[in-house]
């Protein structure tokens, strides 16, 4: 975008020379006007607010110094270059007082003036970019603050984790009422097993862009929140005819998102539309959990009527719940059946059993509590162990499933993962058992990736699917050192590398290598390297 300039001089020849001799277009400056007196210039500035003003000092009715004094008092911030045929100290002092950029004596050296204008234009553009960048950063921070606040409200953590800063727009927004639309991509978690982090990020970015495009087109001002992987929340302002607008938005989201999924991926869009407009600070967590329950209950439908959803949930919640199922809804008999179906390669039996468990879960008020999630995780670990016993999966595929289990953050994702495992049972094939060296190599990779954790023999053995005693025996025979000796060696190597290559504190390096207490870390380090961590760092620096 071009800068603008106003030329002010009572001598017409000088105005014409300034207009035609200087390469204004090449400098990226547009002349928006000329004036032959201070009073005329005052009106022109009020009209066009130029970025730059070239102004003579001695003019009739109002001279240049009086003009710039009035402009500064009015808050005009244009850069000013004064032109004068008189070299007087008082002129220079006044120019400095009113923040004049340049003071040039006549006769004008137009090459020098051009150079000064180019420098000035560059400074103005640079300042504009800095201001715009700061405005953009502030805007992004406000968006982040707003989204963080809403996510905390959903999880009922705002009081403990977050307090809104003065620049946050939330106090104004909290007086409004919103209707919640929960958007879920069913099958995403199952389809994305084995994806890289970059592919996950790219996919979510694409879906978010599509959702933002729809909301900008249909319901401008709608808040779009990435709740978790494969799940988004839209908060539509509950103003005039909000129900019709929310319903139309939900239908369009489902229609357009479904066309973006790969054919055969098994992914489809489900939209849960709430029926109760709420203020953000009042019932957001409750309504979010309500929509999540409906998402699980209506798993077979892509979209249900909101009133029917509300009625269905009320019916389920008011039904009598067996007390034995309130705390644990996966029984030993269920696990025995899973073992049987896996060993028989009975995919349909597994699918039917999971459908029964899902139905059983939907009948409980505690559908979304920690007990249900822990039960599902236990079920998945059991399935993975049984599948390993019958050699159904290649090692790489099994690693993908373990990684997916570790990253799953919702009951919906855990259910999808269980369903994906059920399909693995079909057409089972024999995969050779890993050799001892392959087994221990896998263990070392697992341990190396978790040096900062409080890792024990039981966890590694459990991850390998063998007993702790057998693992210790294999590890010592293969590596020549014990589990503890190996972990200590690797942690010390990592600590030494961090001391050489980072400015982290000793405490931070200790924590990064699995030692929560600095004193104990220093003791182990000294025993290993025969010097303190600080001495090691000093010696390394002196040697380099």
Order of alpha helices (4+ residues) and beta strands (2+ residues): beta-alpha-alpha-beta-alpha-beta-alpha-beta-alpha-beta-alpha-alpha-alpha-beta-alpha-alpha-beta-beta-alpha-beta-beta-alpha-alpha-alpha-alpha-alpha-alpha-alpha-alpha-alpha-alpha-alpha-alpha-alpha-alpha-alpha
